[in-house]
Amino acid sequence: MKIYNGYLYYSSELIVYRYKLDKNGDIIPGDPEIIMVDDHEHKQHQHIGKPIAFDNKGYMYVPFGGPSNACQEEGRTPGSPGIDPCPQLENHGGIWRFDANKTGQTQKDGFKFATGIRSVVGLDWNPVDETLYAVVHGRDDLYRLFPDRYTPWQSALLPSEQFIRVTEGSDFGWPYCYYDQIQNKKVLAPEYGGDGKIVERCESCDDPVIGFPGHWAPNDLMFYTGDQLPERYKNGAFIAFHGSTNRAPYPQSGYFVGFAPFKDGKATGEWEVFADGFAQMDPIMSVYRATNRPMGVSTGPDGSIYISDSNQGKVWRVMYKGDKTN
């Protein structure tokens, strides 16, 4: 959900809508306009969320997630090879750019802006460097599908969840490659002959700004432009991690809101935990035991941070009451 150019834009899994706002910022009653419709036949209900972002030139950006784990010939069958070239990349696994003010669009009305991106649930426009950023869910089941090449521990930590800087023509390598945050490099996926070390075709793929541990499920991204928090947070990125589900037999992880500082419009490469304790338990052996799971993050009119939860429907407000000059 975003406010842009006097409208409130929001989306379901298949449709982007908007409502006109009045001068007070309230919705003008009536039916919403439909800006874009995902008109594909979805035989597999995978990665079809439609988060949205807007630039400063009248464009709207919408991801079309990859409808598979790694474009395998036989789905999630152990040892199945990947299809090469992957036909899913024609209309999925990337981010498309649309006219933000035109109604009734479908994907064919958009422009494929970037590719090789498996699943995006959160994206935002950075007003300082005027560039699109996104957080990406990595693929799953390295050990279950290829037990001869990966250990359960590797499968719990890999592949990386990525925080990416997206420019026109970017290619982040899915499904052929994944990012290994331990080795700090893209490596070839096992479906395409990889063993966790081989690079080959992944050499030319774009790397993330930050690679987080696997399966943390980054579900929202927001650049902070408010003044309520201390100056060090200004123009940095907040990321809501929904938390893992498939790190067994090891504890689940994530379930917090992180912060990635930026300096002079560029990420420092560092990150930290901003707000934690949502799950209300440690260790988290099962996702079903977590009390709360961060889902969204937003900035209020006064610069306070709002964090939403998908389990209990709660919303937290975070504000700073100390001396910001210290």
BALOBA-1460 file (C-alpha; in Angstrom, 3 decimals):
// residues 326
<rec num="1" residu="m" x="0.000" y="0.000" z="0.000"/>
<rec num="2" residu="k" x="1.464" y="3.364" z="-1.053"/>
<rec num="3" residu="i" x="0.237" y="6.951" z="-1.390"/>
<rec num="4" residu="y" x="1.354" y="8.437" z="-4.691"/>
<rec num="5" residu="n" x="0.353" y="11.572" z="-6.582"/>
<rec num="6" residu="g" x="-2.894" y="12.078" z="-4.650"/>
<rec num="7" residu="y" x="-4.004" y="8.437" z="-4.737"/>
<rec num="8" residu="l" x="-3.911" y="5.498" z="-2.351"/>
<rec num="9" residu="y" x="-2.565" y="2.476" z="-4.267"/>
<rec num="10" residu="y" x="-2.930" y="-1.028" z="-2.872"/>
<rec num="11" residu="s" x="-2.817" y="-4.554" z="-4.231"/>
<rec num="12" residu="s" x="-4.085" y="-8.091" z="-3.903"/>
<rec num="13" residu="e" x="-2.122" y="-11.039" z="-5.265"/>
<rec num="14" residu="l" x="-3.383" y="-10.351" z="-8.794"/>
<rec num="15" residu="i" x="-4.630" y="-6.750" z="-9.004"/>
<rec num="16" residu="v" x="-3.306" y="-3.252" z="-8.268"/>
<rec num="17" residu="y" x="-6.039" y="-0.764" z="-7.305"/>
<rec num="18" residu="r" x="-6.154" y="2.895" z="-6.377"/>
<rec num="19" residu="y" x="-8.508" y="5.336" z="-4.635"/>
<rec num="20" residu="k" x="-8.486" y="9.089" z="-5.144"/>
<rec num="21" residu="l" x="-7.771" y="11.080" z="-1.958"/>
<rec num="22" residu="d" x="-9.305" y="14.424" z="-1.072"/>
<rec num="23" residu="k" x="-7.352" y="17.450" z="0.170"/>
<rec num="24" residu="n" x="-7.436" y="16.067" z="3.722"/>
<rec num="25" residu="g" x="-5.982" y="12.749" z="2.661"/>
<rec num="26" residu="d" x="-9.247" y="10.843" z="3.039"/>
<rec num="27" residu="i" x="-10.525" y="8.361" z="0.460"/>
<rec num="28" residu="i" x="-13.185" y="9.768" z="-1.853"/>
<rec num="29" residu="p" x="-16.108" y="7.290" z="-1.710"/>
<rec num="30" residu="g" x="-16.724" y="5.111" z="-4.752"/>
<rec num="31" residu="d" x="-15.297" y="2.098" z="-6.514"/>
<rec num="32" residu="p" x="-11.508" y="1.829" z="-6.808"/>
<rec num="33" residu="e" x="-9.790" y="2.139" z="-10.162"/>
<rec num="34" residu="i" x="-7.985" y="-0.942" z="-11.445"/>
<rec num="35" residu="i" x="-4.474" y="-0.026" z="-12.541"/>
<rec num="36" residu="m" x="-2.998" y="-3.438" z="-13.373"/>
<rec num="37" residu="v" x="-4.254" y="-7.028" z="-13.538"/>
<rec num="38" residu="d" x="-2.106" y="-10.168" z="-13.495"/>
<rec num="39" residu="d" x="-4.017" y="-12.071" z="-16.189"/>
<rec num="40" residu="h" x="-1.827" y="-15.191" z="-16.228"/>
<rec num="41" residu="e" x="-3.319" y="-18.609" z="-15.553"/>
<rec num="42" residu="h" x="-1.867" y="-19.586" z="-12.175"/>
<rec num="43" residu="k" x="-1.771" y="-23.366" z="-12.050"/>
<rec num="44" residu="q" x="0.639" y="-23.160" z="-9.126"/>
<rec num="45" residu="h" x="-0.146" y="-20.639" z="-6.414"/>
<rec num="46" residu="q" x="3.449" y="-19.542" z="-5.864"/>
<rec num="47" residu="h" x="5.077" y="-16.140" z="-5.437"/>
<rec num="48" residu="i" x="2.272" y="-14.075" z="-6.946"/>
<rec num="49" residu="g" x="2.179" y="-11.224" z="-4.416"/>
<rec num="50" residu="k" x="2.115" y="-7.732" z="-5.935"/>
<rec num="51" residu="p" x="3.963" y="-5.219" z="-3.762"/>
<rec num="52" residu="i" x="4.338" y="-1.870" z="-5.505"/>
<rec num="53" residu="a" x="6.768" y="1.043" z="-5.618"/>
<rec num="54" residu="f" x="6.843" y="4.366" z="-7.463"/>
<rec num="55" residu="d" x="9.682" y="6.446" z="-8.843"/>
<rec num="56" residu="n" x="9.792" y="10.206" z="-9.416"/>
<rec num="57" residu="k" x="8.979" y="9.988" z="-13.127"/>
<rec num="58" residu="g" x="5.453" y="8.585" z="-13.080"/>
<rec num="59" residu="y" x="6.290" y="4.879" z="-13.146"/>
<rec num="60" residu="m" x="5.029" y="2.041" z="-10.961"/>
<rec num="61" residu="y" x="7.085" y="-1.110" z="-10.361"/>
<rec num="62" residu="v" x="5.473" y="-4.521" z="-9.825"/>
<rec num="63" residu="p" x="7.157" y="-7.937" z="-9.408"/>
<rec num="64" residu="f" x="5.973" y="-11.118" z="-11.092"/>
<rec num="65" residu="g" x="7.492" y="-13.900" z="-8.999"/>
<rec num="66" residu="g" x="8.880" y="-17.144" z="-10.357"/>
<rec num="67" residu="p" x="6.176" y="-19.875" z="-10.224"/>
<rec num="68" residu="s" x="8.578" y="-22.556" z="-8.976"/>
<rec num="69" residu="n" x="11.462" y="-23.228" z="-6.651"/>
<rec num="70" residu="a" x="14.130" y="-23.382" z="-9.373"/>
<rec num="71" residu="c" x="12.341" y="-24.080" z="-12.670"/>
<rec num="72" residu="q" x="12.743" y="-27.871" z="-12.279"/>
<rec num="73" residu="e" x="11.603" y="-30.329" z="-14.906"/>
<rec num="74" residu="e" x="9.739" y="-32.414" z="-12.318"/>
<rec num="75" residu="g" x="8.782" y="-29.832" z="-9.709"/>
<rec num="76" residu="r" x="10.133" y="-30.401" z="-6.208"/>
<rec num="77" residu="t" x="11.199" y="-33.957" z="-6.942"/>
<rec num="78" residu="p" x="14.590" y="-34.813" z="-5.422"/>
<rec num="79" residu="g" x="17.358" y="-34.607" z="-8.002"/>
<rec num="80" residu="s" x="15.190" y="-33.120" z="-10.754"/>
<rec num="81" residu="p" x="17.255" y="-31.004" z="-13.171"/>
<rec num="82" residu="g" x="16.280" y="-27.473" z="-14.064"/>
<rec num="83" residu="i" x="14.890" y="-26.534" z="-17.470"/>
<rec num="84" residu="d" x="17.541" y="-24.676" z="-19.453"/>
<rec num="85" residu="p" x="16.773" y="-22.108" z="-20.658"/>
<rec num="86" residu="c" x="13.988" y="-21.545" z="-18.135"/>
<rec num="87" residu="p" x="10.779" y="-20.534" z="-19.993"/>
<rec num="88" residu="q" x="9.313" y="-19.038" z="-16.826"/>
<rec num="89" residu="l" x="11.667" y="-16.065" z="-17.156"/>
<rec num="90" residu="e" x="9.719" y="-14.711" z="-20.111"/>
<rec num="91" residu="n" x="6.817" y="-13.523" z="-17.977"/>
<rec num="92" residu="h" x="7.944" y="-14.213" z="-14.409"/>
<rec num="93" residu="g" x="10.937" y="-14.028" z="-12.106"/>
<rec num="94" residu="g" x="11.406" y="-10.279" z="-12.485"/>
<rec num="95" residu="i" x="10.114" y="-6.743" z="-11.951"/>
<rec num="96" residu="w" x="8.024" y="-4.883" z="-14.539"/>
<rec num="97" residu="r" x="7.577" y="-1.130" z="-14.922"/>
<rec num="98" residu="f" x="4.166" y="0.417" z="-15.660"/>
<rec num="99" residu="d" x="2.599" y="3.814" z="-16.187"/>
<rec num="100" residu="a" x="1.384" y="4.712" z="-12.689"/>
<rec num="101" residu="n" x="-1.497" y="6.816" z="-14.026"/>
<rec num="102" residu="k" x="-2.941" y="4.446" z="-16.636"/>
<rec num="103" residu="t" x="-5.863" y="2.176" z="-15.767"/>
<rec num="104" residu="g" x="-6.695" y="-1.292" z="-17.082"/>
<rec num="105" residu="q" x="-3.144" y="-2.488" z="-17.737"/>
<rec num="106" residu="t" x="-1.912" y="-6.074" z="-17.916"/>
<rec num="107" residu="q" x="1.668" y="-7.302" z="-17.965"/>
<rec num="108" residu="k" x="1.988" y="-6.815" z="-21.735"/>
<rec num="109" residu="d" x="1.507" y="-3.070" z="-21.167"/>
<rec num="110" residu="g" x="4.547" y="-2.995" z="-18.899"/>
<rec num="111" residu="f" x="8.296" y="-3.100" z="-19.501"/>
<rec num="112" residu="k" x="10.494" y="-5.856" z="-18.080"/>
<rec num="113" residu="f" x="12.809" y="-3.792" z="-15.892"/>
<rec num="114" residu="a" x="14.864" y="-6.553" z="-14.218"/>
<rec num="115" residu="t" x="15.039" y="-10.349" z="-14.197"/>
<rec num="116" residu="g" x="16.445" y="-13.331" z="-12.281"/>
<rec num="117" residu="i" x="14.432" y="-12.533" z="-9.140"/>
<rec num="118" residu="r" x="12.551" y="-15.438" z="-7.571"/>
<rec num="119" residu="s" x="10.116" y="-13.828" z="-5.132"/>
<rec num="120" residu="v" x="9.724" y="-10.215" z="-4.013"/>
<rec num="121" residu="v" x="7.307" y="-9.289" z="-1.235"/>
<rec num="122" residu="g" x="8.780" y="-5.897" z="-0.346"/>
<rec num="123" residu="l" x="10.186" y="-3.109" z="-2.512"/>
<rec num="124" residu="d" x="10.640" y="0.643" z="-2.228"/>
<rec num="125" residu="w" x="12.073" y="3.598" z="-4.114"/>
<rec num="126" residu="n" x="15.092" y="5.272" z="-2.537"/>
<rec num="127" residu="p" x="14.557" y="9.029" z="-2.997"/>
<rec num="128" residu="v" x="18.212" y="9.850" z="-2.288"/>
<rec num="129" residu="d" x="19.922" y="7.832" z="-5.022"/>
<rec num="130" residu="e" x="16.673" y="7.656" z="-7.040"/>
<rec num="131" residu="t" x="16.857" y="3.893" z="-7.441"/>
<rec num="132" residu="l" x="14.554" y="0.934" z="-6.861"/>
<rec num="133" residu="y" x="15.382" y="-1.542" z="-4.086"/>
<rec num="134" residu="a" x="13.781" y="-4.862" z="-3.163"/>
<rec num="135" residu="v" x="14.064" y="-7.705" z="-0.670"/>
<rec num="136" residu="v" x="14.042" y="-11.208" z="-2.159"/>
<rec num="137" residu="h" x="13.048" y="-14.629" z="-0.818"/>
<rec num="138" residu="g" x="15.615" y="-17.258" z="-1.792"/>
<rec num="139" residu="r" x="14.872" y="-20.784" z="-2.999"/>
<rec num="140" residu="d" x="14.274" y="-23.730" z="-0.626"/>
<rec num="141" residu="d" x="15.123" y="-27.385" z="0.018"/>
<rec num="142" residu="l" x="18.805" y="-27.667" z="-0.845"/>
<rec num="143" residu="y" x="19.246" y="-30.701" z="1.433"/>
<rec num="144" residu="r" x="15.879" y="-32.361" z="0.755"/>
<rec num="145" residu="l" x="16.331" y="-32.190" z="-3.006"/>
<rec num="146" residu="f" x="20.108" y="-32.763" z="-3.151"/>
<rec num="147" residu="p" x="21.218" y="-34.620" z="0.007"/>
<rec num="148" residu="d" x="24.376" y="-35.757" z="-1.763"/>
<rec num="149" residu="r" x="25.586" y="-32.150" z="-2.096"/>
<rec num="150" residu="y" x="24.275" y="-30.307" z="0.986"/>
<rec num="151" residu="t" x="24.043" y="-30.899" z="4.724"/>
<rec num="152" residu="p" x="20.967" y="-30.019" z="6.820"/>
<rec num="153" residu="w" x="22.972" y="-27.169" z="8.341"/>
<rec num="154" residu="q" x="23.808" y="-25.711" z="4.939"/>
<rec num="155" residu="s" x="20.162" y="-26.013" z="3.917"/>
<rec num="156" residu="a" x="19.098" y="-24.125" z="7.060"/>
<rec num="157" residu="l" x="21.432" y="-21.212" z="6.362"/>
<rec num="158" residu="l" x="21.339" y="-21.085" z="2.564"/>
<rec num="159" residu="p" x="20.642" y="-19.604" z="0.187"/>
<rec num="160" residu="s" x="20.695" y="-15.966" z="1.172"/>
<rec num="161" residu="e" x="17.672" y="-13.727" z="1.441"/>
<rec num="162" residu="q" x="18.784" y="-10.727" z="-0.616"/>
<rec num="163" residu="f" x="18.483" y="-6.963" z="-0.286"/>
<rec num="164" residu="i" x="19.029" y="-5.784" z="-3.853"/>
<rec num="165" residu="r" x="19.531" y="-2.528" z="-5.737"/>
<rec num="166" residu="v" x="17.568" y="-2.822" z="-8.966"/>
<rec num="167" residu="t" x="18.505" y="-0.904" z="-12.091"/>
<rec num="168" residu="e" x="17.232" y="-1.305" z="-15.639"/>
<rec num="169" residu="g" x="18.562" y="-4.544" z="-17.085"/>
<rec num="170" residu="s" x="19.631" y="-6.089" z="-13.766"/>
<rec num="171" residu="d" x="19.880" y="-9.887" z="-13.708"/>
<rec num="172" residu="f" x="20.171" y="-11.534" z="-10.287"/>
<rec num="173" residu="g" x="20.509" y="-15.057" z="-11.633"/>
<rec num="174" residu="w" x="17.412" y="-17.027" z="-10.588"/>
<rec num="175" residu="p" x="16.844" y="-19.927" z="-11.239"/>
<rec num="176" residu="y" x="20.351" y="-20.757" z="-12.411"/>
<rec num="177" residu="c" x="22.176" y="-19.204" z="-9.466"/>
<rec num="178" residu="y" x="21.748" y="-18.304" z="-5.813"/>
<rec num="179" residu="y" x="23.680" y="-16.055" z="-3.444"/>
<rec num="180" residu="d" x="25.776" y="-17.650" z="-0.700"/>
<rec num="181" residu="q" x="26.245" y="-15.043" z="2.048"/>
<rec num="182" residu="i" x="28.888" y="-17.188" z="3.764"/>
<rec num="183" residu="q" x="31.139" y="-17.238" z="0.669"/>
<rec num="184" residu="n" x="29.940" y="-13.784" z="-0.438"/>
<rec num="185" residu="k" x="29.306" y="-14.861" z="-4.007"/>
<rec num="186" residu="k" x="26.745" y="-16.207" z="-6.458"/>
<rec num="187" residu="v" x="27.059" y="-19.937" z="-7.091"/>
<rec num="188" residu="l" x="25.445" y="-22.328" z="-9.541"/>
<rec num="189" residu="a" x="22.195" y="-23.948" z="-8.390"/>
<rec num="190" residu="p" x="22.260" y="-27.759" z="-8.035"/>
<rec num="191" residu="e" x="19.512" y="-28.118" z="-10.642"/>
<rec num="192" residu="y" x="22.004" y="-26.722" z="-13.151"/>
<rec num="193" residu="g" x="25.037" y="-28.718" z="-12.079"/>
<rec num="194" residu="g" x="26.145" y="-26.752" z="-9.026"/>
<rec num="195" residu="d" x="27.673" y="-28.226" z="-5.884"/>
<rec num="196" residu="g" x="27.663" y="-25.161" z="-3.643"/>
<rec num="197" residu="k" x="31.026" y="-23.936" z="-4.940"/>
<rec num="198" residu="i" x="30.890" y="-23.832" z="-8.737"/>
<rec num="199" residu="v" x="30.298" y="-20.318" z="-10.137"/>
<rec num="200" residu="e" x="30.454" y="-20.569" z="-13.974"/>
<rec num="201" residu="r" x="27.528" y="-18.608" z="-15.539"/>
<rec num="202" residu="c" x="26.808" y="-16.863" z="-12.216"/>
<rec num="203" residu="e" x="29.939" y="-14.732" z="-12.620"/>
<rec num="204" residu="s" x="27.966" y="-12.156" z="-14.611"/>
<rec num="205" residu="c" x="24.963" y="-11.975" z="-12.259"/>
<rec num="206" residu="d" x="24.287" y="-8.934" z="-10.089"/>
<rec num="207" residu="d" x="25.106" y="-9.345" z="-6.402"/>
<rec num="208" residu="p" x="22.905" y="-8.074" z="-3.577"/>
<rec num="209" residu="v" x="23.602" y="-5.033" z="-1.444"/>
<rec num="210" residu="i" x="23.325" y="-7.308" z="1.604"/>
<rec num="211" residu="g" x="22.930" y="-11.076" z="1.861"/>
<rec num="212" residu="f" x="20.968" y="-12.177" z="4.932"/>
<rec num="213" residu="p" x="20.822" y="-15.765" z="6.252"/>
<rec num="214" residu="g" x="18.394" y="-18.069" z="4.507"/>
<rec num="215" residu="h" x="14.635" y="-18.377" z="5.023"/>
<rec num="216" residu="w" x="14.138" y="-15.249" z="7.131"/>
<rec num="217" residu="a" x="11.337" y="-14.133" z="4.762"/>
<rec num="218" residu="p" x="11.867" y="-10.367" z="4.299"/>
<rec num="219" residu="n" x="8.297" y="-9.223" z="3.708"/>
<rec num="220" residu="d" x="8.531" y="-5.448" z="3.655"/>
<rec num="221" residu="l" x="11.042" y="-2.714" z="2.892"/>
<rec num="222" residu="m" x="10.868" y="0.983" z="3.738"/>
<rec num="223" residu="f" x="13.312" y="3.845" z="3.369"/>
<rec num="224" residu="y" x="12.969" y="6.175" z="6.332"/>
<rec num="225" residu="t" x="12.598" y="9.846" z="5.453"/>
<rec num="226" residu="g" x="11.080" y="11.042" z="8.744"/>
<rec num="227" residu="d" x="12.610" y="13.177" z="11.507"/>
<rec num="228" residu="q" x="11.213" y="11.576" z="14.648"/>
<rec num="229" residu="l" x="14.016" y="9.025" z="15.056"/>
<rec num="230" residu="p" x="17.683" y="9.938" z="15.597"/>
<rec num="231" residu="e" x="19.612" y="11.231" z="12.602"/>
<rec num="232" residu="r" x="21.471" y="7.928" z="12.012"/>
<rec num="233" residu="y" x="18.215" y="6.361" z="10.778"/>
<rec num="234" residu="k" x="17.576" y="9.066" z="8.188"/>
<rec num="235" residu="n" x="17.410" y="7.621" z="4.644"/>
<rec num="236" residu="g" x="18.263" y="4.115" z="5.895"/>
<rec num="237" residu="a" x="16.256" y="0.984" z="5.103"/>
<rec num="238" residu="f" x="13.945" y="-0.852" z="7.502"/>
<rec num="239" residu="i" x="13.156" y="-4.491" z="6.674"/>
<rec num="240" residu="a" x="10.401" y="-6.586" z="8.273"/>
<rec num="241" residu="f" x="11.425" y="-10.242" z="8.521"/>
<rec num="242" residu="h" x="8.426" y="-12.552" z="8.770"/>
<rec num="243" residu="g" x="10.588" y="-15.433" z="9.997"/>
<rec num="244" residu="s" x="11.553" y="-18.854" z="8.726"/>
<rec num="245" residu="t" x="9.458" y="-21.999" z="8.391"/>
<rec num="246" residu="n" x="11.856" y="-24.584" z="6.988"/>
<rec num="247" residu="r" x="15.125" y="-24.641" z="8.918"/>
<rec num="248" residu="a" x="14.378" y="-27.942" z="10.704"/>
<rec num="249" residu="p" x="15.931" y="-29.802" z="12.448"/>
<rec num="250" residu="y" x="17.477" y="-26.511" z="13.602"/>
<rec num="251" residu="p" x="15.515" y="-23.696" z="15.296"/>
<rec num="252" residu="q" x="13.605" y="-21.242" z="13.147"/>
<rec num="253" residu="s" x="14.979" y="-17.720" z="12.839"/>
<rec num="254" residu="g" x="14.091" y="-14.182" z="11.802"/>
<rec num="255" residu="y" x="10.904" y="-12.684" z="13.303"/>
<rec num="256" residu="f" x="12.299" y="-9.174" z="13.773"/>
<rec num="257" residu="v" x="12.623" y="-5.787" z="12.082"/>
<rec num="258" residu="g" x="16.105" y="-5.001" z="10.824"/>
<rec num="259" residu="f" x="17.792" y="-1.768" z="9.812"/>
<rec num="260" residu="a" x="20.392" y="-1.226" z="7.082"/>
<rec num="261" residu="p" x="22.131" y="2.180" z="7.312"/>
<rec num="262" residu="f" x="22.878" y="4.240" z="4.218"/>
<rec num="263" residu="k" x="25.494" y="6.965" z="3.861"/>
<rec num="264" residu="d" x="25.476" y="9.496" z="1.024"/>
<rec num="265" residu="g" x="22.760" y="7.461" z="-0.685"/>
<rec num="266" residu="k" x="24.682" y="4.179" z="-0.571"/>
<rec num="267" residu="a" x="24.283" y="1.163" z="1.685"/>
<rec num="268" residu="t" x="27.170" y="0.688" z="4.103"/>
<rec num="269" residu="g" x="26.769" y="-3.093" z="3.817"/>
<rec num="270" residu="e" x="26.070" y="-3.376" z="7.529"/>
<rec num="271" residu="w" x="22.778" y="-4.229" z="9.220"/>
<rec num="272" residu="e" x="21.366" y="-4.526" z="12.735"/>
<rec num="273" residu="v" x="18.287" y="-5.655" z="14.624"/>
<rec num="274" residu="f" x="15.987" y="-2.675" z="15.189"/>
<rec num="275" residu="a" x="13.018" y="-4.344" z="16.941"/>
<rec num="276" residu="d" x="12.882" y="-7.908" z="18.290"/>
<rec num="277" residu="g" x="10.913" y="-10.131" z="20.653"/>
<rec num="278" residu="f" x="7.856" y="-10.581" z="18.440"/>
<rec num="279" residu="a" x="7.913" y="-14.384" z="18.625"/>
<rec num="280" residu="q" x="8.034" y="-14.216" z="22.460"/>
<rec num="281" residu="m" x="10.098" y="-17.376" z="22.655"/>
<rec num="282" residu="d" x="13.660" y="-18.551" z="22.114"/>
<rec num="283" residu="p" x="14.549" y="-20.937" z="20.602"/>
<rec num="284" residu="i" x="11.748" y="-21.071" z="18.047"/>
<rec num="285" residu="m" x="11.519" y="-24.746" z="17.144"/>
<rec num="286" residu="s" x="8.300" y="-24.364" z="15.125"/>
<rec num="287" residu="v" x="6.833" y="-21.384" z="13.298"/>
<rec num="288" residu="y" x="3.450" y="-22.293" z="14.779"/>
<rec num="289" residu="r" x="4.772" y="-21.495" z="18.250"/>
<rec num="290" residu="a" x="5.697" y="-17.895" z="17.374"/>
<rec num="291" residu="t" x="3.231" y="-15.464" z="18.977"/>
<rec num="292" residu="n" x="3.763" y="-12.637" z="16.485"/>
<rec num="293" residu="r" x="5.458" y="-12.344" z="13.103"/>
<rec num="294" residu="p" x="6.447" y="-8.938" z="11.631"/>
<rec num="295" residu="m" x="4.771" y="-8.373" z="8.292"/>
<rec num="296" residu="g" x="4.918" y="-4.697" z="7.375"/>
<rec num="297" residu="v" x="6.702" y="-1.485" z="8.308"/>
<rec num="298" residu="s" x="5.626" y="2.082" z="7.610"/>
<rec num="299" residu="t" x="6.257" y="5.689" z="8.639"/>
<rec num="300" residu="g" x="3.582" y="7.822" z="10.290"/>
<rec num="301" residu="p" x="3.022" y="11.546" z="9.632"/>
<rec num="302" residu="d" x="5.127" y="12.471" z="12.668"/>
<rec num="303" residu="g" x="7.978" y="10.147" z="11.700"/>
<rec num="304" residu="s" x="7.067" y="7.323" z="14.071"/>
<rec num="305" residu="i" x="7.586" y="3.754" z="12.833"/>
<rec num="306" residu="y" x="4.603" y="1.403" z="12.598"/>
<rec num="307" residu="i" x="5.125" y="-2.371" z="12.534"/>
<rec num="308" residu="s" x="2.333" y="-4.799" z="11.671"/>
<rec num="309" residu="d" x="1.968" y="-8.477" z="12.612"/>
<rec num="310" residu="s" x="0.303" y="-11.257" z="10.626"/>
<rec num="311" residu="n" x="-0.519" y="-13.627" z="13.510"/>
<rec num="312" residu="q" x="-2.513" y="-11.507" z="15.953"/>
<rec num="313" residu="g" x="-3.310" y="-8.512" z="13.759"/>
<rec num="314" residu="k" x="-1.358" y="-6.177" z="16.019"/>
<rec num="315" residu="v" x="0.276" y="-2.889" z="15.065"/>
<rec num="316" residu="w" x="3.119" y="-1.383" z="17.111"/>
<rec num="317" residu="r" x="4.148" y="2.250" z="17.109"/>
<rec num="318" residu="v" x="7.835" y="2.971" z="17.705"/>
<rec num="319" residu="m" x="8.953" y="6.498" z="18.587"/>
<rec num="320" residu="y" x="12.043" y="8.110" z="20.066"/>
<rec num="321" residu="k" x="11.712" y="10.240" z="23.207"/>
<rec num="322" residu="g" x="15.369" y="10.801" z="24.063"/>
<rec num="323" residu="d" x="17.730" y="13.617" z="23.222"/>
<rec num="324" residu="k" x="18.492" y="13.299" z="19.515"/>
<rec num="325" residu="t" x="21.456" y="15.659" z="19.767"/>
<rec num="326" residu="n" x="23.491" y="13.117" z="21.778"/>
